[in-house]
Amino acid sequence: MITLKRKQWEKIESQIRKDYNQNPSVFLIRSRMREELGFTWRKDEHGYYDYDVFLDFYDEHKKTIFILKYM
């Protein structure tokens, strides 16, 4: 699991959406996200503009690729 602050997640999410622009179902369908990216995300809200995002990885290889590419 990786924990990100709101600003960090917004930058990473924007880049992932650009990378998978031809396949928007990656963000719309959780099973596709897990299959393609190796993780699903969940949000822990502390207020409207303050929240943390947790990335739950299911594949260590894809987690390593994610860290190298987006962080």
N, C-alpha and C positions, 0 to 999 in steps of 0.2 A: 504494500500500500504506500502511496505517495500522497502527502498532504500539501496542498497549494493554497495560497491566499487568492482573493478575488482577482487582483491585478495580474498575478502570474497566470492564472487560469485563462483569463480573457485573451492574453497574448498567445498562449499555446493553442487555445481553441480556435482563434482566428487563423493561425498557421495551418492547423489540421484541416480546417474547412477549405482553405486554399489548396492544400495538397490533394484533398479528396473531392474537389469541385465536380468532377464528372460522376461521382457516386455519392449523392447526398444521403442515401439511405444509411450510410455509416453512422451518421449522427441521429437519424430519426428512429432507427430500430436498434434496441440494445443488443440483441443477439448478433446483428451485423457488426456493431462496434466491437463486441468481444471477439468475433471471428477475425476481423480485419486488423484491429489495433491491439488486441490482447487485453483490453481492460474495459470496464464500465466505470461511470463516475456517479458520485452522489454528493449532495450539498448539505452542509450544516450551517444554518442561518443564525446570525447573531443580531440581525437587524436587516433592514431593507437593502442597504448598500454594503453590509459587512457580513461576509460569509467565507467559509473554508470549503474547498472541494477535495474530496478524497477519490483517488484513482485506485480501484481495486484490480490488480493485475492477475491474470490467470495463466500467463506464459512468461517464464523468466527471460527467454530469448527476446520476446517482444518488449519486455520491460527495459532490457538493456538497450535495444534499438531506440526506444522512446527517449530514454535519458540522453543518449548520444545525440539524437537529432533535435530535440526540442528544449533541452535544459542546458 
